[in-house]
């Protein structure tokens, strides 16, 4: 293994985290060798507990890959077929005879996504649920389209699959994953977060309002097979290795799991697509996950045997951009690590506080507020983080954000009044914003 690649990967992540832009754990492995396995920042801010490769994170929708694996194991054993109608397992489910397990696996059932309900945050998320009660919350909503005729990402489908796993196996979803996936692979630091159970060495999740704060109450019994697994970067690497073998299912079944039946998240619990590297599309199997206080992104470039895993316990972490950048470094891109320039004074910063709308897409807004002599940016309507002046140009001044690798360039007229703002987000996308009316 080229130690130069190892060094570049680690140097980039060390610099990125030193800027305060990342809190979590990262693992990068190439051709069977681990290039980087490291924790950054704090798992628990109050106790000053650092993140490490053994820190457990809620991985949210990365859970769906485990749910789909359980379904396919049960099919191999002859207990079900993915062509079975939902009505076979829940006879009173409305239009269940038209919905198959394949539709549930590929987000093509037309069932309403319960996590998109307006009342989800205050009537579902905080409370303890059984799978039966959770299914009752969405089963009577009309289908959004005829099964198989379209696709829309749907957590409800994976709640139904969790119920079917329990019904067929006679075990809880948690126990099934423990006995047939986690233990066989040696994933000793993985499990299903059921809401009230104490999980040793699990990170706390954080939002950001000027500084890190605790998230709202999130009872994980409302997620189960749609997003309830916790794990570590090291355990996910064991999972990755197993997916190259027949340790859990045979090669033919694996091929079906990783077939892209639809363009987006069209595999069984996976998004199977391509990522352009040096203008060449690289086949990639991936999944993104987010649940209050946690974000994750897991990618597998199977034709190159490259695996990149990024888990964070802060909602603002740009895990997809970090993941993509680390892959590019391994594939030979020269990537400059971020640095923090010295701050300068700007006596006019209070005048920049207001809402700005993206030009040509006015529904996209950023908001700047001024409090206690600090300017704060909110780009997603929830998290707020400080921005500080770093460079003055002729008729412009640059600000950079704390906690996020983002930049604002305020364009000024001859009277030093803001006319427009260039906002560059953590993905490097720059757009022009004007003052909202």
VMD Tcl script that draws the C-alpha trace (Angstrom):
set ca {
  {0.00 0.00 0.00}
  {1.23 3.45 -0.91}
  {1.92 5.16 2.42}
  {1.63 8.48 0.60}
  {-2.12 7.85 0.19}
  {-2.42 6.99 3.88}
  {-0.70 10.23 4.79}
  {-2.83 12.35 2.49}
  {-6.08 10.88 3.80}
  {-5.07 11.38 7.42}
  {-3.60 14.84 6.86}
  {-6.79 16.01 5.20}
  {-9.06 14.73 7.98}
  {-6.77 16.00 10.73}
  {-6.77 19.48 9.20}
  {-10.52 19.41 8.56}
  {-11.25 18.43 12.16}
  {-8.68 20.91 13.54}
  {-10.74 23.66 11.93}
  {-13.69 22.51 14.04}
  {-15.59 21.24 11.01}
  {-16.08 17.62 12.03}
  {-17.13 15.63 15.07}
  {-17.31 11.86 14.62}
  {-15.38 8.83 13.36}
  {-13.99 7.91 9.95}
  {-12.71 4.73 8.35}
  {-11.13 4.49 4.91}
  {-10.00 1.11 3.54}
  {-8.51 0.35 0.12}
  {-7.86 -3.09 -1.35}
  {-8.22 -4.78 2.00}
  {-5.95 -2.39 3.95}
  {-7.24 0.21 6.40}
  {-5.79 3.62 5.51}
  {-7.50 5.51 8.32}
  {-9.61 4.55 11.33}
  {-9.89 7.46 13.71}
  {-12.21 9.48 15.90}
  {-12.44 13.27 15.95}
  {-13.97 15.66 18.43}
  {-16.17 14.61 21.32}
  {-18.64 11.78 21.78}
  {-19.97 13.51 24.88}
  {-19.29 17.21 25.27}
  {-20.38 17.42 28.92}
  {-18.01 14.64 30.01}
  {-15.35 15.59 27.44}
  {-15.31 12.01 26.11}
  {-13.48 11.79 22.77}
  {-14.78 9.98 19.71}
  {-12.81 6.91 18.67}
  {-13.10 4.07 16.13}
  {-14.97 2.16 18.86}
  {-17.55 4.90 19.52}
  {-21.10 3.78 18.75}
  {-23.25 6.02 16.56}
  {-26.88 5.89 15.56}
  {-26.66 5.29 11.81}
  {-30.30 6.02 10.93}
  {-31.17 4.88 7.40}
  {-28.00 2.83 6.96}
  {-30.14 0.40 8.98}
  {-32.15 -0.40 5.84}
  {-29.29 -2.46 4.42}
  {-29.49 -4.75 7.46}
  {-33.26 -5.00 7.15}
  {-33.03 -5.97 3.50}
  {-30.34 -8.53 4.31}
  {-32.63 -10.12 6.92}
  {-35.47 -10.33 4.37}
  {-33.19 -11.96 1.80}
  {-31.87 -14.44 4.36}
  {-35.46 -15.46 5.11}
  {-36.12 -15.83 1.39}
  {-33.07 -18.09 0.97}
  {-34.40 -20.25 3.79}
  {-37.74 -20.56 2.02}
  {-39.81 -18.59 4.51}
  {-40.89 -15.87 2.07}
  {-40.46 -14.49 -1.43}
  {-39.98 -10.84 -2.28}
  {-42.82 -11.26 -4.78}
  {-45.20 -12.04 -1.89}
  {-48.03 -9.55 -1.39}
  {-48.09 -7.58 1.85}
  {-51.56 -9.00 2.51}
  {-49.97 -12.43 3.11}
  {-48.43 -11.07 6.31}
  {-50.88 -8.28 7.22}
  {-54.24 -9.47 5.82}
  {-56.14 -6.29 6.70}
  {-53.59 -3.87 5.20}
  {-55.47 -1.63 2.70}
  {-54.62 -2.66 -0.89}
  {-52.05 -5.05 0.58}
  {-52.70 -7.53 -2.20}
  {-51.24 -5.01 -4.68}
  {-48.08 -4.23 -2.66}
  {-45.19 -6.71 -2.69}
  {-42.13 -7.00 -0.49}
  {-40.10 -5.96 -3.53}
  {-42.05 -2.70 -3.59}
  {-41.29 -2.12 0.09}
  {-37.59 -2.83 -0.41}
  {-37.28 -0.43 -3.37}
  {-39.45 2.45 -2.07}
  {-41.94 1.82 -4.87}
  {-45.00 0.83 -2.84}
  {-46.78 4.19 -2.91}
  {-47.27 4.02 0.87}
  {-47.11 7.36 2.67}
  {-43.82 8.05 4.47}
  {-44.72 8.37 8.16}
  {-41.60 10.40 9.04}
  {-42.89 13.12 6.69}
  {-46.12 13.58 8.65}
  {-46.47 17.17 9.96}
  {-47.11 15.73 13.41}
  {-44.14 13.31 13.38}
  {-41.84 15.47 15.53}
  {-44.27 16.07 18.36}
  {-46.65 13.09 18.23}
  {-44.48 10.18 17.03}
  {-40.76 10.84 17.49}
  {-40.74 11.33 21.31}
  {-42.81 8.28 22.31}
  {-42.43 4.52 22.77}
  {-43.99 2.47 19.97}
  {-44.70 -1.13 19.08}
  {-44.45 -2.03 15.41}
  {-48.20 -2.74 15.31}
  {-49.08 0.68 16.69}
  {-46.62 2.39 14.39}
  {-48.12 0.66 11.34}
  {-51.58 1.78 12.46}
  {-50.32 5.37 12.25}
  {-49.90 5.22 8.45}
  {-51.77 2.20 7.08}
  {-55.04 4.03 6.41}
  {-53.53 6.87 4.38}
  {-54.23 6.56 0.65}
  {-51.42 5.39 -1.63}
  {-49.49 8.20 -3.27}
  {-49.16 6.20 -6.51}
  {-49.89 2.72 -7.79}
  {-47.36 0.17 -6.49}
  {-44.43 -0.29 -8.86}
  {-45.37 2.62 -11.12}
  {-43.17 5.21 -9.42}
  {-40.80 5.61 -6.49}
  {-40.60 7.83 -3.40}
  {-38.29 7.27 -0.44}
  {-40.40 5.63 2.24}
  {-39.48 4.73 5.82}
  {-42.92 3.17 6.28}
  {-41.96 0.30 3.97}
  {-39.07 -0.66 6.20}
  {-41.28 -0.58 9.30}
  {-43.51 -3.10 7.53}
  {-40.49 -5.23 6.64}
  {-39.40 -5.13 10.30}
  {-42.82 -6.46 11.29}
  {-42.57 -9.26 8.71}
  {-39.11 -10.26 9.96}
  {-40.50 -10.56 13.48}
  {-43.62 -12.43 12.36}
  {-41.71 -15.03 10.35}
  {-38.68 -15.51 12.61}
  {-40.53 -15.47 15.91}
  {-37.85 -13.12 17.23}
  {-37.72 -9.40 17.78}
  {-36.07 -7.42 14.99}
  {-33.22 -6.64 17.39}
  {-32.65 -10.29 18.32}
  {-32.79 -11.43 14.69}
  {-30.05 -9.00 13.64}
  {-27.98 -10.01 16.67}
  {-28.23 -13.74 15.93}
  {-28.02 -13.81 12.14}
  {-25.93 -10.77 11.17}
  {-24.03 -9.12 14.02}
  {-22.75 -12.18 15.90}
  {-21.81 -14.21 12.80}
  {-19.72 -11.26 11.55}
  {-18.17 -10.43 14.93}
  {-19.93 -7.04 15.05}
  {-19.76 -6.91 18.84}
  {-20.40 -3.17 19.07}
  {-23.61 -3.15 17.00}
  {-27.25 -3.45 17.98}
  {-30.70 -1.92 17.68}
  {-31.44 1.16 19.77}
  {-34.87 0.64 21.29}
  {-35.15 3.96 23.07}
  {-34.63 3.30 26.78}
  {-31.81 0.76 26.85}
  {-28.42 1.99 28.06}
  {-25.83 1.59 25.28}
  {-22.27 1.81 26.60}
  {-19.81 3.95 24.63}
  {-22.54 5.45 22.44}
  {-22.06 9.05 21.37}
  {-24.57 11.73 22.26}
  {-26.07 13.59 19.31}
  {-26.02 17.37 18.98}
  {-27.65 20.21 17.10}
  {-26.20 23.70 16.85}
  {-27.66 26.97 18.08}
  {-24.69 29.34 18.33}
  {-22.95 26.43 20.07}
  {-23.65 22.71 20.36}
  {-26.91 21.84 22.13}
  {-28.78 18.64 22.93}
  {-31.28 17.41 20.36}
  {-35.01 17.09 20.91}
  {-36.25 13.84 22.44}
  {-36.00 11.03 19.91}
  {-37.31 7.65 21.04}
  {-35.71 5.15 18.70}
  {-38.60 2.69 19.02}
  {-40.19 4.82 16.30}
  {-37.45 3.80 13.81}
  {-36.62 0.06 14.21}
  {-35.73 -1.40 10.76}
  {-36.05 1.98 9.06}
  {-33.29 3.60 11.13}
  {-32.72 2.03 14.54}
  {-29.26 0.43 14.35}
  {-26.23 1.75 16.22}
  {-22.71 0.65 15.32}
  {-19.08 1.73 14.91}
  {-16.89 2.41 11.88}
  {-14.94 -0.74 12.68}
  {-18.06 -2.92 12.80}
  {-19.30 -1.41 9.54}
  {-16.03 -2.42 7.96}
  {-16.67 -6.02 9.04}
  {-20.09 -5.69 7.38}
  {-18.45 -4.32 4.24}
  {-16.01 -7.24 4.07}
  {-18.84 -9.75 4.47}
  {-20.69 -8.25 1.51}
  {-17.88 -9.47 -0.77}
  {-18.51 -13.06 0.39}
  {-21.29 -15.58 0.93}
  {-21.03 -15.29 4.73}
  {-24.67 -14.16 5.05}
  {-26.33 -14.98 1.71}
  {-25.16 -16.51 -1.54}
  {-23.64 -14.54 -4.41}
  {-26.84 -14.68 -6.49}
  {-28.81 -13.10 -3.64}
  {-26.16 -10.43 -3.17}
  {-26.45 -9.59 -6.86}
  {-30.18 -9.07 -6.45}
  {-29.64 -6.87 -3.37}
  {-27.29 -4.63 -5.35}
  {-29.34 -4.46 -8.53}
  {-30.55 -0.87 -9.17}
  {-34.26 -1.42 -9.81}
  {-34.69 2.38 -9.72}
  {-32.21 5.19 -10.30}
  {-32.19 6.49 -6.70}
  {-32.07 4.15 -3.70}
  {-33.25 1.46 -6.07}
  {-31.33 -1.48 -4.60}
  {-32.58 -3.49 -1.66}
  {-31.59 -1.09 1.11}
  {-28.88 0.53 -1.02}
  {-28.41 3.42 -3.42}
  {-26.59 1.83 -6.37}
  {-25.22 4.50 -8.69}
  {-22.00 5.95 -10.13}
  {-19.63 8.67 -8.94}
  {-17.47 10.45 -11.51}
  {-13.73 10.18 -10.87}
  {-11.46 11.80 -13.45}
  {-14.49 11.92 -15.78}
  {-14.92 8.17 -15.42}
  {-18.02 6.80 -13.64}
  {-17.13 4.59 -10.68}
  {-19.80 2.13 -9.55}
  {-20.82 2.95 -6.01}
  {-23.07 1.32 -3.45}
  {-23.97 3.76 -0.72}
  {-26.46 4.97 1.82}
  {-26.98 8.19 3.73}
  {-28.60 8.38 7.14}
  {-29.77 11.08 9.52}
  {-31.67 11.01 12.78}
  {-31.73 13.74 15.42}
  {-28.12 14.53 16.31}
  {-26.51 11.98 13.97}
  {-25.61 11.82 10.27}
  {-23.79 9.08 8.39}
  {-22.63 8.15 4.92}
  {-21.27 4.75 3.90}
  {-19.87 4.13 0.41}
  {-18.48 1.01 -1.27}
  {-16.64 1.26 -4.59}
  {-16.78 -2.48 -5.17}
  {-14.86 -2.59 -8.46}
  {-11.95 -0.80 -6.77}
  {-12.36 -2.34 -3.29}
  {-12.55 1.10 -1.68}
  {-14.70 1.66 1.40}
  {-15.32 5.03 3.05}
  {-17.37 5.33 6.25}
  {-18.14 8.68 7.88}
  {-20.25 8.80 11.06}
  {-20.97 12.00 12.98}
  {-22.81 12.95 16.15}
  {-23.59 16.47 14.95}
  {-26.47 17.13 12.56}
  {-24.55 19.76 10.59}
  {-21.63 17.52 9.54}
  {-21.39 17.37 5.70}
  {-20.73 13.62 5.75}
  {-21.39 13.13 2.04}
  {-18.91 15.83 1.03}
  {-16.28 14.49 3.43}
  {-16.84 10.96 2.15}
  {-16.60 12.03 -1.50}
  {-13.43 14.03 -0.83}
  {-11.71 11.11 0.89}
  {-12.57 8.87 -2.06}
  {-11.12 11.43 -4.46}
  {-7.87 11.55 -2.49}
  {-7.53 7.76 -2.73}
  {-8.23 7.94 -6.46}
  {-5.41 10.45 -6.96}
  {-6.99 13.87 -6.70}
  {-4.90 16.63 -5.13}
  {-7.16 18.14 -2.46}
  {-6.15 21.11 -0.35}
  {-7.03 20.81 3.30}
  {-8.93 23.74 4.82}
  {-7.15 26.28 6.99}
  {-8.50 28.97 9.29}
  {-7.17 32.44 8.43}
  {-6.89 35.13 11.06}
  {-10.07 37.08 11.78}
  {-10.24 40.80 11.08}
  {-12.48 43.54 12.43}
  {-15.62 44.66 10.63}
  {-17.50 47.46 12.40}
  {-20.40 47.12 9.95}
  {-21.24 43.45 10.54}
  {-24.45 44.25 12.40}
  {-25.80 45.77 9.18}
  {-25.66 42.39 7.39}
  {-28.25 40.78 9.67}
  {-31.34 39.94 7.64}
  {-32.81 37.27 5.37}
  {-31.40 36.69 1.90}
  {-33.04 34.76 -0.95}
  {-31.18 32.87 -3.65}
  {-31.45 34.61 -6.97}
  {-33.48 32.55 -9.40}
  {-34.69 30.25 -6.61}
  {-36.24 32.63 -4.09}
  {-37.64 29.85 -1.90}
  {-34.05 29.00 -0.88}
  {-33.04 31.38 1.87}
  {-30.27 32.00 4.35}
  {-30.76 34.02 7.49}
  {-28.24 36.15 9.36}
  {-28.85 37.38 12.90}
  {-26.75 39.68 15.09}
  {-26.52 38.98 18.80}
  {-23.98 39.99 21.44}
  {-21.62 41.44 18.84}
  {-21.63 38.22 16.81}
  {-23.09 37.45 13.41}
  {-24.82 34.07 13.07}
  {-25.75 32.16 9.91}
  {-28.62 29.71 9.49}
  {-28.71 28.01 6.12}
  {-31.18 25.20 6.90}
  {-33.76 26.99 9.03}
  {-32.67 25.31 12.27}
  {-28.97 25.28 13.14}
  {-27.23 28.60 13.72}
  {-23.46 29.09 13.78}
  {-21.09 32.08 14.01}
  {-19.46 33.65 10.97}
  {-16.38 35.87 11.18}
  {-14.68 38.34 8.82}
  {-11.35 37.19 7.37}
  {-10.55 39.26 4.28}
  {-11.54 42.63 2.84}
  {-11.58 43.29 -0.90}
  {-12.47 46.32 -2.92}
  {-16.30 46.43 -2.54}
  {-16.48 43.03 -0.81}
  {-15.68 41.31 2.46}
  {-15.28 37.58 3.14}
  {-16.64 35.78 6.20}
  {-16.06 32.16 7.17}
  {-18.22 30.03 9.43}
  {-17.32 28.28 12.64}
  {-18.30 24.59 12.90}
  {-18.95 24.44 9.13}
  {-16.64 24.80 6.14}
  {-18.78 27.57 4.67}
  {-18.09 31.05 3.36}
  {-20.01 34.28 2.80}
  {-18.81 37.07 0.52}
  {-20.76 40.27 1.05}
  {-20.79 42.46 -2.05}
  {-20.78 46.15 -1.07}
  {-21.67 49.38 -2.85}
  {-19.73 52.63 -2.57}
  {-21.46 53.34 0.76}
  {-20.36 49.96 2.17}
  {-23.94 48.67 2.09}
  {-24.62 45.05 1.16}
  {-26.11 44.58 -2.29}
  {-25.74 40.80 -2.63}
  {-24.14 37.83 -0.87}
  {-22.27 34.89 -2.34}
  {-22.93 31.90 -0.09}
  {-20.60 28.89 -0.50}
  {-21.86 25.85 1.38}
  {-19.88 22.94 2.84}
  {-20.19 21.06 -0.46}
  {-18.39 23.89 -2.26}
  {-21.53 25.07 -4.09}
  {-21.55 28.86 -4.49}
  {-24.76 30.79 -5.18}
  {-25.75 34.42 -5.30}
  {-28.30 35.72 -2.79}
  {-30.12 39.03 -2.70}
  {-31.80 40.82 0.16}
  {-35.31 39.48 0.75}
  {-38.13 41.97 0.44}
}
mol new
graphics top color blue
foreach p $ca { graphics top sphere $p radius 0.5 }
foreach p [lrange $ca 0 end-1] q [lrange $ca 1 end] { graphics top cylinder $p $q radius 0.2 }
display resetview
